[in-house]
Amino acid sequence: QIKFHVLLTSYELITIDQAVLGSIEWACLVVDEAHRLKNNQSKVGSRRLVLNSYKIDYKLLLTGTPLQNNLEELFHLLNFLTPER
């Protein structure tokens, strides 16, 4: 069984370690550089799908550019925060 209080990792390792990390019930996920989740390109879209498959109680997105090009990018960030809506 894995025991820790904080896990600091990258987008790439979250995708690679999905089998292990996906089995953990997370209290909170803080995503730095959340602007990397804004568009629907293949790698970015797959990272968002992987993160949405995790059991996470609370999500916090950190980004300096929430609205850079269009409203669709903002929608992708909001959809990551509340995919059930």
Distance bins in CASP14 RR format, pairs under 12 A and 6 or more apart:
PFRMAT RR
TARGET T0000
AUTHOR 0000-0000-0000
RMODE 2
METHOD distances of the structure
MODEL  1
1 20 0 0 0 0 0 1 0 0 0 0 0
1 23 0 0 0 0 1 0 0 0 0 0 0
1 24 0 0 0 0 1 0 0 0 0 0 0
2 17 0 0 0 0 0 1 0 0 0 0 0
2 20 1 0 0 1 0 0 0 0 0 0 0
2 21 0 0 0 0 1 0 0 0 0 0 0
2 22 0 0 0 0 0 1 0 0 0 0 0
2 23 0 0 0 0 1 0 0 0 0 0 0
2 24 1 0 0 1 0 0 0 0 0 0 0
2 25 0 0 0 0 0 1 0 0 0 0 0
2 26 0 0 0 0 0 1 0 0 0 0 0
3 24 0 0 0 0 0 1 0 0 0 0 0
4 21 0 0 0 0 0 1 0 0 0 0 0
4 24 0 0 0 0 1 0 0 0 0 0 0
4 26 0 0 0 0 0 1 0 0 0 0 0
4 27 0 0 0 0 0 1 0 0 0 0 0
5 26 0 0 0 0 0 1 0 0 0 0 0
5 27 0 0 0 0 1 0 0 0 0 0 0
5 28 0 0 0 0 0 1 0 0 0 0 0
6 26 0 0 0 0 0 1 0 0 0 0 0
6 27 0 0 0 0 0 1 0 0 0 0 0
6 28 0 0 0 0 1 0 0 0 0 0 0
6 29 0 0 0 0 0 1 0 0 0 0 0
6 30 0 0 0 0 1 0 0 0 0 0 0
7 13 0 0 0 0 1 0 0 0 0 0 0
7 14 0 0 0 0 1 0 0 0 0 0 0
7 17 0 0 0 0 1 0 0 0 0 0 0
7 20 0 0 0 0 0 1 0 0 0 0 0
7 21 1 0 0 1 0 0 0 0 0 0 0
7 22 0 0 0 0 0 1 0 0 0 0 0
7 24 0 0 0 0 1 0 0 0 0 0 0
7 26 0 0 0 0 1 0 0 0 0 0 0
7 27 0 0 0 0 0 1 0 0 0 0 0
7 28 0 0 0 0 0 1 0 0 0 0 0
7 29 0 0 0 0 1 0 0 0 0 0 0
7 30 0 0 0 0 0 1 0 0 0 0 0
7 54 0 0 0 0 0 1 0 0 0 0 0
8 14 0 0 0 0 0 1 0 0 0 0 0
8 29 0 0 0 0 0 1 0 0 0 0 0
8 30 0 0 0 0 1 0 0 0 0 0 0
8 31 0 0 0 0 0 1 0 0 0 0 0
8 32 0 0 0 0 1 0 0 0 0 0 0
9 15 0 0 0 0 0 1 0 0 0 0 0
9 16 0 0 0 0 1 0 0 0 0 0 0
9 17 1 0 0 1 0 0 0 0 0 0 0
9 18 0 0 0 0 0 1 0 0 0 0 0
9 20 0 0 0 0 0 1 0 0 0 0 0
9 21 1 0 0 1 0 0 0 0 0 0 0
9 24 0 0 0 0 0 1 0 0 0 0 0
9 26 0 0 0 0 0 1 0 0 0 0 0
9 29 0 0 0 0 0 1 0 0 0 0 0
9 30 0 0 0 0 0 1 0 0 0 0 0
9 31 0 0 0 0 0 1 0 0 0 0 0
9 32 0 0 0 0 0 1 0 0 0 0 0
9 47 0 0 0 0 0 1 0 0 0 0 0
9 51 0 0 0 0 0 1 0 0 0 0 0
9 54 0 0 0 0 0 1 0 0 0 0 0
10 16 0 0 0 0 1 0 0 0 0 0 0
10 17 0 0 0 0 0 1 0 0 0 0 0
10 21 0 0 0 0 0 1 0 0 0 0 0
10 31 0 0 0 0 0 1 0 0 0 0 0
10 32 0 0 0 0 1 0 0 0 0 0 0
10 33 0 0 0 0 1 0 0 0 0 0 0
10 36 0 0 0 0 0 1 0 0 0 0 0
10 47 0 0 0 0 0 1 0 0 0 0 0
11 17 0 0 0 0 0 1 0 0 0 0 0
11 18 0 0 0 0 0 1 0 0 0 0 0
11 29 0 0 0 0 0 1 0 0 0 0 0
11 31 0 0 0 0 1 0 0 0 0 0 0
11 32 0 0 0 0 1 0 0 0 0 0 0
11 33 0 0 0 0 1 0 0 0 0 0 0
11 34 0 0 0 0 0 1 0 0 0 0 0
11 35 0 0 0 0 0 1 0 0 0 0 0
11 36 1 0 0 1 0 0 0 0 0 0 0
11 37 0 0 0 0 1 0 0 0 0 0 0
11 43 0 0 0 0 1 0 0 0 0 0 0
11 44 0 0 0 0 1 0 0 0 0 0 0
11 45 0 0 0 0 0 1 0 0 0 0 0
11 46 0 0 0 0 0 1 0 0 0 0 0
11 47 1 0 1 0 0 0 0 0 0 0 0
11 48 0 0 0 0 1 0 0 0 0 0 0
11 50 0 0 0 0 1 0 0 0 0 0 0
11 51 0 0 0 0 1 0 0 0 0 0 0
12 18 0 0 0 0 0 1 0 0 0 0 0
12 36 0 0 0 0 0 1 0 0 0 0 0
12 43 0 0 0 0 1 0 0 0 0 0 0
12 44 0 0 0 0 0 1 0 0 0 0 0
12 46 0 0 0 0 0 1 0 0 0 0 0
12 47 0 0 0 0 1 0 0 0 0 0 0
12 50 0 0 0 0 0 1 0 0 0 0 0
13 20 0 0 0 0 0 1 0 0 0 0 0
13 21 0 0 0 0 1 0 0 0 0 0 0
13 47 0 0 0 0 0 1 0 0 0 0 0
13 50 0 0 0 0 0 1 0 0 0 0 0
14 20 0 0 0 0 0 1 0 0 0 0 0
14 21 1 0 0 1 0 0 0 0 0 0 0
14 22 0 0 0 0 1 0 0 0 0 0 0
14 24 0 0 0 0 0 1 0 0 0 0 0
14 26 0 0 0 0 0 1 0 0 0 0 0
14 29 0 0 0 0 1 0 0 0 0 0 0
14 31 0 0 0 0 1 0 0 0 0 0 0
14 36 0 0 0 0 0 1 0 0 0 0 0
14 37 0 0 0 0 0 1 0 0 0 0 0
14 46 0 0 0 0 0 1 0 0 0 0 0
14 47 1 0 0 1 0 0 0 0 0 0 0
14 48 0 0 0 0 0 1 0 0 0 0 0
14 49 0 0 0 0 0 1 0 0 0 0 0
14 50 1 0 0 1 0 0 0 0 0 0 0
14 51 1 0 0 1 0 0 0 0 0 0 0
14 52 0 0 0 0 0 1 0 0 0 0 0
14 53 0 0 0 0 0 1 0 0 0 0 0
14 54 0 0 0 0 1 0 0 0 0 0 0
14 56 0 0 0 0 0 1 0 0 0 0 0
15 21 0 0 0 0 1 0 0 0 0 0 0
15 22 0 0 0 0 0 1 0 0 0 0 0
15 42 0 0 0 0 0 1 0 0 0 0 0
15 43 0 0 0 0 1 0 0 0 0 0 0
15 44 0 0 0 0 0 1 0 0 0 0 0
15 45 0 0 0 0 0 1 0 0 0 0 0
15 46 1 0 0 1 0 0 0 0 0 0 0
15 47 1 0 1 0 0 0 0 0 0 0 0
15 48 0 0 0 0 0 1 0 0 0 0 0
15 49 0 0 0 0 1 0 0 0 0 0 0
15 50 1 0 1 0 0 0 0 0 0 0 0
15 51 0 0 0 0 1 0 0 0 0 0 0
15 53 0 0 0 0 0 1 0 0 0 0 0
15 54 0 0 0 0 0 1 0 0 0 0 0
16 22 0 0 0 0 0 1 0 0 0 0 0
16 46 0 0 0 0 0 1 0 0 0 0 0
16 47 0 0 0 0 0 1 0 0 0 0 0
16 50 0 0 0 0 1 0 0 0 0 0 0
17 23 0 0 0 0 0 1 0 0 0 0 0
17 24 0 0 0 0 0 1 0 0 0 0 0
17 50 0 0 0 0 1 0 0 0 0 0 0
17 54 0 0 0 0 0 1 0 0 0 0 0
18 24 0 0 0 0 0 1 0 0 0 0 0
18 46 0 0 0 0 0 1 0 0 0 0 0
18 47 0 0 0 0 0 1 0 0 0 0 0
18 49 0 0 0 0 1 0 0 0 0 0 0
18 50 1 0 1 0 0 0 0 0 0 0 0
18 51 0 0 0 0 1 0 0 0 0 0 0
18 52 0 0 0 0 0 1 0 0 0 0 0
18 53 1 0 0 1 0 0 0 0 0 0 0
18 54 0 0 0 0 1 0 0 0 0 0 0
19 50 0 0 0 0 0 1 0 0 0 0 0
19 53 0 0 0 0 0 1 0 0 0 0 0
19 54 0 0 0 0 0 1 0 0 0 0 0
20 54 0 0 0 0 0 1 0 0 0 0 0
21 29 0 0 0 0 0 1 0 0 0 0 0
21 50 0 0 0 0 1 0 0 0 0 0 0
21 51 0 0 0 0 1 0 0 0 0 0 0
21 53 0 0 0 0 1 0 0 0 0 0 0
21 54 1 0 0 1 0 0 0 0 0 0 0
21 55 0 0 0 0 0 1 0 0 0 0 0
21 56 0 0 0 0 0 1 0 0 0 0 0
22 29 0 0 0 0 0 1 0 0 0 0 0
22 50 0 0 0 0 1 0 0 0 0 0 0
22 51 0 0 0 0 1 0 0 0 0 0 0
22 52 0 0 0 0 0 1 0 0 0 0 0
22 53 1 0 0 1 0 0 0 0 0 0 0
22 54 1 0 1 0 0 0 0 0 0 0 0
22 55 1 0 0 1 0 0 0 0 0 0 0
22 56 0 0 0 0 1 0 0 0 0 0 0
23 53 0 0 0 0 0 1 0 0 0 0 0
23 54 0 0 0 0 1 0 0 0 0 0 0
23 55 0 0 0 0 1 0 0 0 0 0 0
24 53 0 0 0 0 0 1 0 0 0 0 0
24 54 1 0 0 1 0 0 0 0 0 0 0
24 55 1 0 0 1 0 0 0 0 0 0 0
24 56 0 0 0 0 1 0 0 0 0 0 0
24 57 0 0 0 0 0 1 0 0 0 0 0
25 54 0 0 0 0 1 0 0 0 0 0 0
25 55 1 0 1 0 0 0 0 0 0 0 0
25 56 0 0 0 0 1 0 0 0 0 0 0
25 57 1 0 0 1 0 0 0 0 0 0 0
25 58 0 0 0 0 0 1 0 0 0 0 0
26 51 0 0 0 0 1 0 0 0 0 0 0
26 53 0 0 0 0 0 1 0 0 0 0 0
26 54 1 0 0 1 0 0 0 0 0 0 0
26 55 1 0 0 1 0 0 0 0 0 0 0
26 56 1 0 1 0 0 0 0 0 0 0 0
26 57 1 0 0 1 0 0 0 0 0 0 0
26 58 0 0 0 0 1 0 0 0 0 0 0
26 59 0 0 0 0 1 0 0 0 0 0 0
26 60 0 0 0 0 0 1 0 0 0 0 0
27 54 0 0 0 0 0 1 0 0 0 0 0
27 55 0 0 0 0 1 0 0 0 0 0 0
27 56 0 0 0 0 1 0 0 0 0 0 0
27 57 1 0 1 0 0 0 0 0 0 0 0
27 58 1 0 0 1 0 0 0 0 0 0 0
27 59 0 0 0 0 0 1 0 0 0 0 0
27 60 0 0 0 0 0 1 0 0 0 0 0
28 54 0 0 0 0 0 1 0 0 0 0 0
28 55 0 0 0 0 0 1 0 0 0 0 0
28 56 1 0 0 1 0 0 0 0 0 0 0
28 57 1 0 0 1 0 0 0 0 0 0 0
28 58 1 0 1 0 0 0 0 0 0 0 0
28 59 1 0 0 1 0 0 0 0 0 0 0
28 60 1 0 0 1 0 0 0 0 0 0 0
28 61 0 0 0 0 0 1 0 0 0 0 0
29 37 0 0 0 0 0 1 0 0 0 0 0
29 50 0 0 0 0 0 1 0 0 0 0 0
29 51 1 0 0 1 0 0 0 0 0 0 0
29 52 0 0 0 0 0 1 0 0 0 0 0
29 54 1 0 0 1 0 0 0 0 0 0 0
29 55 0 0 0 0 0 1 0 0 0 0 0
29 56 1 0 1 0 0 0 0 0 0 0 0
29 57 0 0 0 0 1 0 0 0 0 0 0
29 58 1 0 0 1 0 0 0 0 0 0 0
29 59 1 0 1 0 0 0 0 0 0 0 0
29 60 1 0 0 1 0 0 0 0 0 0 0
29 61 0 0 0 0 1 0 0 0 0 0 0
29 62 0 0 0 0 0 1 0 0 0 0 0
29 80 0 0 0 0 1 0 0 0 0 0 0
29 81 0 0 0 0 0 1 0 0 0 0 0
30 51 0 0 0 0 0 1 0 0 0 0 0
30 56 0 0 0 0 0 1 0 0 0 0 0
30 58 0 0 0 0 1 0 0 0 0 0 0
30 59 0 0 0 0 1 0 0 0 0 0 0
30 60 1 0 1 0 0 0 0 0 0 0 0
30 61 0 0 0 0 1 0 0 0 0 0 0
30 62 1 0 0 1 0 0 0 0 0 0 0
30 63 0 0 0 0 0 1 0 0 0 0 0
31 37 1 0 0 1 0 0 0 0 0 0 0
31 38 0 0 0 0 0 1 0 0 0 0 0
31 47 0 0 0 0 1 0 0 0 0 0 0
31 48 0 0 0 0 1 0 0 0 0 0 0
31 51 1 0 0 1 0 0 0 0 0 0 0
31 52 0 0 0 0 0 1 0 0 0 0 0
31 54 0 0 0 0 0 1 0 0 0 0 0
31 56 0 0 0 0 0 1 0 0 0 0 0
31 58 0 0 0 0 0 1 0 0 0 0 0
31 59 1 0 0 1 0 0 0 0 0 0 0
31 60 1 0 0 1 0 0 0 0 0 0 0
31 61 1 0 1 0 0 0 0 0 0 0 0
31 62 1 0 0 1 0 0 0 0 0 0 0
31 63 0 0 0 0 1 0 0 0 0 0 0
31 77 0 0 0 0 1 0 0 0 0 0 0
31 80 0 0 0 0 1 0 0 0 0 0 0
31 81 0 0 0 0 1 0 0 0 0 0 0
32 60 0 0 0 0 1 0 0 0 0 0 0
32 61 0 0 0 0 1 0 0 0 0 0 0
32 62 1 0 1 0 0 0 0 0 0 0 0
32 63 0 0 0 0 1 0 0 0 0 0 0
32 64 0 0 0 0 0 1 0 0 0 0 0
33 44 0 0 0 0 0 1 0 0 0 0 0
33 47 0 0 0 0 0 1 0 0 0 0 0
33 61 0 0 0 0 1 0 0 0 0 0 0
33 62 1 0 0 1 0 0 0 0 0 0 0
33 63 1 0 0 1 0 0 0 0 0 0 0
33 64 0 0 0 0 1 0 0 0 0 0 0
33 65 0 0 0 0 1 0 0 0 0 0 0
33 66 0 0 0 0 0 1 0 0 0 0 0
33 77 0 0 0 0 0 1 0 0 0 0 0
34 44 0 0 0 0 0 1 0 0 0 0 0
34 47 0 0 0 0 0 1 0 0 0 0 0
34 48 0 0 0 0 0 1 0 0 0 0 0
34 51 0 0 0 0 0 1 0 0 0 0 0
34 59 0 0 0 0 1 0 0 0 0 0 0
34 60 0 0 0 0 1 0 0 0 0 0 0
34 61 1 1 0 0 0 0 0 0 0 0 0
34 62 1 0 1 0 0 0 0 0 0 0 0
34 63 1 0 1 0 0 0 0 0 0 0 0
34 64 0 0 0 0 1 0 0 0 0 0 0
34 65 0 0 0 0 1 0 0 0 0 0 0
34 66 1 0 0 1 0 0 0 0 0 0 0
34 68 0 0 0 0 0 1 0 0 0 0 0
34 73 0 0 0 0 0 1 0 0 0 0 0
34 74 0 0 0 0 0 1 0 0 0 0 0
34 76 0 0 0 0 1 0 0 0 0 0 0
34 77 1 0 0 1 0 0 0 0 0 0 0
34 78 0 0 0 0 0 1 0 0 0 0 0
34 80 0 0 0 0 1 0 0 0 0 0 0
34 81 0 0 0 0 1 0 0 0 0 0 0
35 44 0 0 0 0 1 0 0 0 0 0 0
35 61 0 0 0 0 1 0 0 0 0 0 0
35 62 0 0 0 0 1 0 0 0 0 0 0
35 63 1 0 1 0 0 0 0 0 0 0 0
35 64 1 0 0 1 0 0 0 0 0 0 0
35 65 1 0 1 0 0 0 0 0 0 0 0
35 66 1 0 0 1 0 0 0 0 0 0 0
35 67 0 0 0 0 1 0 0 0 0 0 0
35 68 1 0 0 1 0 0 0 0 0 0 0
35 69 0 0 0 0 0 1 0 0 0 0 0
35 73 1 0 0 1 0 0 0 0 0 0 0
35 74 0 0 0 0 0 1 0 0 0 0 0
35 76 0 0 0 0 0 1 0 0 0 0 0
35 77 0 0 0 0 1 0 0 0 0 0 0
35 80 0 0 0 0 0 1 0 0 0 0 0
36 43 0 0 0 0 1 0 0 0 0 0 0
36 44 1 0 0 1 0 0 0 0 0 0 0
36 45 0 0 0 0 1 0 0 0 0 0 0
36 46 0 0 0 0 0 1 0 0 0 0 0
36 47 1 0 0 1 0 0 0 0 0 0 0
36 48 0 0 0 0 1 0 0 0 0 0 0
36 51 0 0 0 0 0 1 0 0 0 0 0
36 61 0 0 0 0 0 1 0 0 0 0 0
36 62 0 0 0 0 0 1 0 0 0 0 0
36 63 0 0 0 0 1 0 0 0 0 0 0
36 64 0 0 0 0 0 1 0 0 0 0 0
36 65 0 0 0 0 0 1 0 0 0 0 0
36 68 0 0 0 0 0 1 0 0 0 0 0
36 73 0 0 0 0 0 1 0 0 0 0 0
36 76 0 0 0 0 0 1 0 0 0 0 0
36 77 0 0 0 0 0 1 0 0 0 0 0
36 80 0 0 0 0 0 1 0 0 0 0 0
37 43 0 0 0 0 0 1 0 0 0 0 0
37 44 1 0 0 1 0 0 0 0 0 0 0
37 45 1 0 0 1 0 0 0 0 0 0 0
37 46 0 0 0 0 0 1 0 0 0 0 0
37 47 1 0 0 1 0 0 0 0 0 0 0
37 48 1 0 1 0 0 0 0 0 0 0 0
37 49 0 0 0 0 0 1 0 0 0 0 0
37 50 0 0 0 0 0 1 0 0 0 0 0
37 51 1 0 0 1 0 0 0 0 0 0 0
37 52 0 0 0 0 0 1 0 0 0 0 0
37 59 0 0 0 0 0 1 0 0 0 0 0
37 61 1 0 0 1 0 0 0 0 0 0 0
37 62 0 0 0 0 0 1 0 0 0 0 0
37 63 0 0 0 0 1 0 0 0 0 0 0
37 65 0 0 0 0 0 1 0 0 0 0 0
37 66 0 0 0 0 0 1 0 0 0 0 0
37 73 0 0 0 0 1 0 0 0 0 0 0
37 74 0 0 0 0 0 1 0 0 0 0 0
37 75 0 0 0 0 0 1 0 0 0 0 0
37 76 1 0 0 1 0 0 0 0 0 0 0
37 77 1 0 0 1 0 0 0 0 0 0 0
37 78 0 0 0 0 0 1 0 0 0 0 0
37 79 0 0 0 0 1 0 0 0 0 0 0
37 80 1 0 1 0 0 0 0 0 0 0 0
37 81 0 0 0 0 1 0 0 0 0 0 0
37 83 0 0 0 0 0 1 0 0 0 0 0
38 44 1 0 0 1 0 0 0 0 0 0 0
38 45 0 0 0 0 1 0 0 0 0 0 0
38 47 0 0 0 0 0 1 0 0 0 0 0
38 48 0 0 0 0 1 0 0 0 0 0 0
38 61 0 0 0 0 1 0 0 0 0 0 0
38 63 0 0 0 0 1 0 0 0 0 0 0
38 64 0 0 0 0 0 1 0 0 0 0 0
38 65 0 0 0 0 1 0 0 0 0 0 0
38 66 0 0 0 0 1 0 0 0 0 0 0
38 67 0 0 0 0 1 0 0 0 0 0 0
38 68 1 0 0 1 0 0 0 0 0 0 0
38 69 0 0 0 0 1 0 0 0 0 0 0
38 70 0 0 0 0 1 0 0 0 0 0 0
38 71 0 0 0 0 0 1 0 0 0 0 0
38 72 0 0 0 0 1 0 0 0 0 0 0
38 73 1 1 0 0 0 0 0 0 0 0 0
38 74 1 0 0 1 0 0 0 0 0 0 0
38 75 0 0 0 0 1 0 0 0 0 0 0
38 76 1 0 1 0 0 0 0 0 0 0 0
38 77 1 0 1 0 0 0 0 0 0 0 0
38 78 0 0 0 0 0 1 0 0 0 0 0
38 79 0 0 0 0 0 1 0 0 0 0 0
38 80 0 0 0 0 1 0 0 0 0 0 0
39 45 1 0 0 1 0 0 0 0 0 0 0
39 47 0 0 0 0 0 1 0 0 0 0 0
39 48 0 0 0 0 1 0 0 0 0 0 0
39 68 0 0 0 0 0 1 0 0 0 0 0
39 69 0 0 0 0 1 0 0 0 0 0 0
39 70 0 0 0 0 1 0 0 0 0 0 0
39 72 0 0 0 0 1 0 0 0 0 0 0
39 73 1 0 0 1 0 0 0 0 0 0 0
39 74 0 0 0 0 0 1 0 0 0 0 0
39 75 0 0 0 0 0 1 0 0 0 0 0
39 76 1 0 0 1 0 0 0 0 0 0 0
39 77 0 0 0 0 0 1 0 0 0 0 0
39 80 0 0 0 0 0 1 0 0 0 0 0
40 46 0 0 0 0 0 1 0 0 0 0 0
40 47 0 0 0 0 0 1 0 0 0 0 0
40 48 0 0 0 0 1 0 0 0 0 0 0
40 49 0 0 0 0 0 1 0 0 0 0 0
40 70 0 0 0 0 0 1 0 0 0 0 0
40 72 0 0 0 0 1 0 0 0 0 0 0
40 73 0 0 0 0 1 0 0 0 0 0 0
40 75 0 0 0 0 0 1 0 0 0 0 0
40 76 1 0 0 1 0 0 0 0 0 0 0
40 77 0 0 0 0 0 1 0 0 0 0 0
40 79 0 0 0 0 0 1 0 0 0 0 0
40 80 0 0 0 0 0 1 0 0 0 0 0
41 47 0 0 0 0 1 0 0 0 0 0 0
41 48 0 0 0 0 0 1 0 0 0 0 0
41 73 0 0 0 0 0 1 0 0 0 0 0
41 76 0 0 0 0 0 1 0 0 0 0 0
42 48 0 0 0 0 0 1 0 0 0 0 0
42 49 0 0 0 0 0 1 0 0 0 0 0
43 49 0 0 0 0 0 1 0 0 0 0 0
43 50 0 0 0 0 0 1 0 0 0 0 0
44 50 0 0 0 0 0 1 0 0 0 0 0
44 51 0 0 0 0 0 1 0 0 0 0 0
44 73 0 0 0 0 0 1 0 0 0 0 0
44 76 0 0 0 0 1 0 0 0 0 0 0
44 77 0 0 0 0 0 1 0 0 0 0 0
44 80 0 0 0 0 0 1 0 0 0 0 0
45 51 0 0 0 0 1 0 0 0 0 0 0
45 52 0 0 0 0 1 0 0 0 0 0 0
45 76 0 0 0 0 1 0 0 0 0 0 0
45 79 0 0 0 0 0 1 0 0 0 0 0
45 80 0 0 0 0 1 0 0 0 0 0 0
46 52 0 0 0 0 0 1 0 0 0 0 0
46 53 0 0 0 0 0 1 0 0 0 0 0
47 53 0 0 0 0 0 1 0 0 0 0 0
47 54 0 0 0 0 0 1 0 0 0 0 0
47 76 0 0 0 0 0 1 0 0 0 0 0
47 80 0 0 0 0 1 0 0 0 0 0 0
48 54 0 0 0 0 0 1 0 0 0 0 0
48 59 0 0 0 0 0 1 0 0 0 0 0
48 61 0 0 0 0 0 1 0 0 0 0 0
48 75 0 0 0 0 0 1 0 0 0 0 0
48 76 1 0 0 1 0 0 0 0 0 0 0
48 77 0 0 0 0 1 0 0 0 0 0 0
48 78 0 0 0 0 0 1 0 0 0 0 0
48 79 0 0 0 0 1 0 0 0 0 0 0
48 80 1 0 1 0 0 0 0 0 0 0 0
48 81 0 0 0 0 0 1 0 0 0 0 0
48 83 0 0 0 0 1 0 0 0 0 0 0
49 76 0 0 0 0 0 1 0 0 0 0 0
49 79 0 0 0 0 0 1 0 0 0 0 0
49 80 0 0 0 0 1 0 0 0 0 0 0
49 83 0 0 0 0 1 0 0 0 0 0 0
50 56 0 0 0 0 0 1 0 0 0 0 0
50 80 0 0 0 0 0 1 0 0 0 0 0
51 59 0 0 0 0 1 0 0 0 0 0 0
51 61 0 0 0 0 0 1 0 0 0 0 0
51 77 0 0 0 0 0 1 0 0 0 0 0
51 79 0 0 0 0 0 1 0 0 0 0 0
51 80 1 0 0 1 0 0 0 0 0 0 0
51 81 0 0 0 0 0 1 0 0 0 0 0
51 83 0 0 0 0 1 0 0 0 0 0 0
52 59 0 0 0 0 1 0 0 0 0 0 0
52 76 0 0 0 0 0 1 0 0 0 0 0
52 79 0 0 0 0 1 0 0 0 0 0 0
52 80 1 0 0 1 0 0 0 0 0 0 0
52 81 0 0 0 0 1 0 0 0 0 0 0
52 82 0 0 0 0 0 1 0 0 0 0 0
52 83 1 0 1 0 0 0 0 0 0 0 0
52 84 0 0 0 0 1 0 0 0 0 0 0
53 80 0 0 0 0 0 1 0 0 0 0 0
53 83 0 0 0 0 1 0 0 0 0 0 0
54 80 0 0 0 0 0 1 0 0 0 0 0
54 83 0 0 0 0 0 1 0 0 0 0 0
56 80 0 0 0 0 0 1 0 0 0 0 0
56 81 0 0 0 0 0 1 0 0 0 0 0
56 82 0 0 0 0 0 1 0 0 0 0 0
56 83 0 0 0 0 0 1 0 0 0 0 0
58 81 0 0 0 0 1 0 0 0 0 0 0
58 82 0 0 0 0 0 1 0 0 0 0 0
59 77 0 0 0 0 0 1 0 0 0 0 0
59 78 0 0 0 0 0 1 0 0 0 0 0
59 79 0 0 0 0 0 1 0 0 0 0 0
59 80 1 0 0 1 0 0 0 0 0 0 0
59 81 1 0 1 0 0 0 0 0 0 0 0
59 82 0 0 0 0 1 0 0 0 0 0 0
59 83 0 0 0 0 0 1 0 0 0 0 0
60 77 0 0 0 0 0 1 0 0 0 0 0
60 80 0 0 0 0 0 1 0 0 0 0 0
60 81 0 0 0 0 1 0 0 0 0 0 0
61 74 0 0 0 0 0 1 0 0 0 0 0
61 76 0 0 0 0 0 1 0 0 0 0 0
61 77 1 0 1 0 0 0 0 0 0 0 0
61 78 0 0 0 0 1 0 0 0 0 0 0
61 79 0 0 0 0 0 1 0 0 0 0 0
61 80 1 0 0 1 0 0 0 0 0 0 0
61 81 1 0 0 1 0 0 0 0 0 0 0
61 82 0 0 0 0 0 1 0 0 0 0 0
62 77 0 0 0 0 0 1 0 0 0 0 0
63 73 0 0 0 0 0 1 0 0 0 0 0
63 74 0 0 0 0 0 1 0 0 0 0 0
63 76 0 0 0 0 0 1 0 0 0 0 0
63 77 1 0 0 1 0 0 0 0 0 0 0
63 80 0 0 0 0 0 1 0 0 0 0 0
63 81 0 0 0 0 0 1 0 0 0 0 0
64 77 0 0 0 0 0 1 0 0 0 0 0
65 73 0 0 0 0 1 0 0 0 0 0 0
65 74 0 0 0 0 0 1 0 0 0 0 0
65 77 0 0 0 0 0 1 0 0 0 0 0
66 73 1 0 0 1 0 0 0 0 0 0 0
66 74 1 0 0 1 0 0 0 0 0 0 0
66 75 0 0 0 0 0 1 0 0 0 0 0
66 76 0 0 0 0 0 1 0 0 0 0 0
66 77 1 0 0 1 0 0 0 0 0 0 0
66 78 0 0 0 0 1 0 0 0 0 0 0
66 80 0 0 0 0 0 1 0 0 0 0 0
66 81 0 0 0 0 0 1 0 0 0 0 0
67 73 1 0 0 1 0 0 0 0 0 0 0
67 74 1 0 1 0 0 0 0 0 0 0 0
67 75 0 0 0 0 0 1 0 0 0 0 0
67 76 0 0 0 0 0 1 0 0 0 0 0
67 77 0 0 0 0 1 0 0 0 0 0 0
67 78 0 0 0 0 0 1 0 0 0 0 0
68 74 0 0 0 0 1 0 0 0 0 0 0
68 76 0 0 0 0 0 1 0 0 0 0 0
68 77 0 0 0 0 0 1 0 0 0 0 0
69 76 0 0 0 0 0 1 0 0 0 0 0
70 76 0 0 0 0 0 1 0 0 0 0 0
71 77 0 0 0 0 0 1 0 0 0 0 0
71 78 0 0 0 0 0 1 0 0 0 0 0
72 78 0 0 0 0 0 1 0 0 0 0 0
72 79 0 0 0 0 0 1 0 0 0 0 0
73 79 0 0 0 0 0 1 0 0 0 0 0
73 80 0 0 0 0 0 1 0 0 0 0 0
74 80 0 0 0 0 0 1 0 0 0 0 0
74 81 0 0 0 0 0 1 0 0 0 0 0
75 81 0 0 0 0 0 1 0 0 0 0 0
75 82 0 0 0 0 0 1 0 0 0 0 0
75 83 0 0 0 0 0 1 0 0 0 0 0
75 85 0 0 0 0 0 1 0 0 0 0 0
76 82 0 0 0 0 0 1 0 0 0 0 0
76 83 0 0 0 0 0 1 0 0 0 0 0
77 83 0 0 0 0 0 1 0 0 0 0 0
78 84 0 0 0 0 0 1 0 0 0 0 0
78 85 0 0 0 0 1 0 0 0 0 0 0
79 85 1 0 0 1 0 0 0 0 0 0 0
END
